[in-house]
Amino acid sequence: MSSIGIVGAGIAGLQLGLYLRSRGISCTLYTDRSGDEIRSSRLPSTAALLGSTRARDRELGIRHWDDAAFGCFHVDVRVKGLPELSLRGRVDPPALFIDMRLYLPRLLEDFEARGGPVVRSGALGPAEVARLGDVHDLVVVATGRGELGAMFPRDLDRSPWLEPQRRLFAGLFRGINFPDELGLLFQIIPGQGEIFESQLLTADGPVSCLLFEAIPESSLDAVTRVPCDDDPGVVEGLVLDLLEAHAPTVHARVDRSSFQLTGALDWMQAAIVPTARRAYVALGEGRFAVAVGDTFATHDPVLWQGANAASRGARALGEAIVQALAEGRPLDHAFCAGVDERLWSLVGPSMQWTNAFLSPPPPHAMAIFCAASRDQGIADAFASNFDDPALQWRIFRGPEGASAFLEGFRGARPSRARGATSQAPASA
């Protein structure tokens, strides 16, 4: 009987494991942390699960957080300037911002409850992964931490950046009154970076989440460099100053008397180099390791794409494994080469769109934002198409795609439904 080894208990590894278990395929999950250790760790990210990712969760029987009253129902984009440009688009279906310290341990429990073996392996290196090839027909590496990401060659054609284009600070806060409708504020500050406000579901309920994406050496970058462990009050004061200067609609909802981080571990600082890698490497003796999730494609979080790309890639890899085994094909070099092509076809557009967004917006992108500020149909299409990065990249890739997209709205009523507005013409 074929056996798959999965290294890493992030969203890609867990969704892949649950999918393979649902198809009766033997798989073992190797992780360096228990569920309780994940729960008690530092804030790892500010992930948003978009509609298609939530649908995959439901297909896997993961319906733990389907509260119709809680979600991200709109995107409020504001571009600072004179005058300020603003638009608000509906997110349909709603997204869910959720603390991975809540999400991942529950999926790990689901995997074990369905008969999936979990091995507390500690931190594995390339030599240990190679040895797993002796006991599994295929090893899937779903964690880019430590040395494992370096096992897979960086694809220079797909990775234009060699240095971080943003430095990050994220924190969970109390003392910010929620907006009338839950959603994402996406504040763009030219020359500085971006500020995001969302409502994130945690083990203690919904809280306000702030993410600062700072261009290195800009004034916004200060919050990414102050040691928060030493004196959280300094960071909290700096956050308030930056909100007042750059995100006044958020600042207006702050209650200064109660504003503070929700906990000592409820913040993170990071600098990410967006990186795409080849999806497979030989382990010897005809066995291979395949990369998925952040190991295959590390996104900057500016456009919410990382967790959703990981989910999309995990499902595609799972389907490829199921099909190959059903047809009696080996999980060999030809299989892995096909997986590489398939993963990039699914994940490449989100990487390309994200990487493009990290540069100053070209005129055709600003034309879309300006049109969306005047036409609700365009704004709704822009917001909902976050869940369709292939379409969004066709629209934003160049002037032709943007023009074709906007042309579809000429003479249309401003409140057309997503099905009538979000599809760019084939020529795009």
C-alpha positions, 0 to 999 in steps of 0.5 A: 500500500502506498504511503505519503509522508507530510512534513509540516502541520501548517495549512498546506500539510494539514489540508493535504493530510485530511484530503488524502485520509478522506480518499483512503490513502495512508499518510503520516504527518511529521511535526515539531510542535503539538497542538498545545504548543501551537496554541501557546506560541507567538502570533504567526500571521494574520491569515484570511481564508477566502471563499474557495479555501473555506469551501475546501474546508467544508468539503473536508468536514471542517465546519468549526467556524461557520458563523454567518454573523462573523467574517470579512464582508467588504474591502475598504481601500483608501489611497492617501493623497490630495484628494484621497481616493477611496472605494468599498467593495463587497467580498462575496462570499465573505472571507474569514480572518482567523488566528492560526493558533486556533485553526491549526491545532483543531485541524491537527486534532481532526487529522488524528481523529480520522486515523491519521498518524502524527509523529512528533519529529522535532525540527527536521533537516534535509538528511532526515527528510531524505531518510523519510524517503526510505519509508514513504513513496513520496515525501511532501515538505509543507514547511519552509522553516529552517533548512528545508526551504533551501532543499528546493532550488530557488526559481530566479525567473519566478522570484524577482526580489532578493531582498524584502520589499516590506517590513512587517508589524502585526498585532492584536489589540483591544480598545478599537471599536469595530466598524458598523460592518466587519471588513478589511481596511486597506490603507495605501500610503504612497512611499510608505507602505500599507496599513490594514485593519481587520477583525480576527477570530481568536480562541478568546473571540474576535479582536482587532488586528492591525498589520503594518507593511512598511517600505524599508527605511520609511517612517512607517518602518519604525514600528517594525524595528522597536523591540516590543518585548522590552516595553509594549507601551512604546510600540502601542504609542507608536501605533497610535501615532501612525494611525492618527497620521495615516489611518484616521478612520481607524484612529477615530474608533480607538478608546485610548483608555483601553487600547493595548495589545491583547497579550505578550505573544500577540504580535509579530515582526518580520521581513519576507523575501517573496520566493518561488522554488522548484517543486521537487527534489530527488532523494535517491533510490527513485524517491522524491520530495515535493514542496507545497505551501510556503515551501513552494511559494512564499508570498508577502502577505500584502494581498492575503494570498499566502494561506489561500495559495497553500490551500489551493496547492495542497488540494491540487497535489492531493488530487494528483496523488490520488489520480496517479495511484488510482491509475497505477502510476509511480510517484516518480520524476515524471509525476513530480515534473507534472506537479511542478507545472500544475502548482505554478499554474495555480499559485503563479498568478497570486505570486505575480500579482503580489510581487507587482503590487509591491512596486508603485502602482502603474497608471493602468492599476490606478485607472482601475482604482479610480473607476472602482471609486465611482462604480460599485460594480467595479469595486465589488468585482475587485474585492471578490476577485481576491479569491480568483488571483488568475483572473485578477492578475490578467486584469492587473498585468498590463493596460490591455487586461485593465482596459478589457475589464473596464470596458465590460462595465461601460453602460452597465448599472453600478450595482451589477452582481459579481457573476456579471462583473468579475469576469474579464473578457477572454482577450484579457 
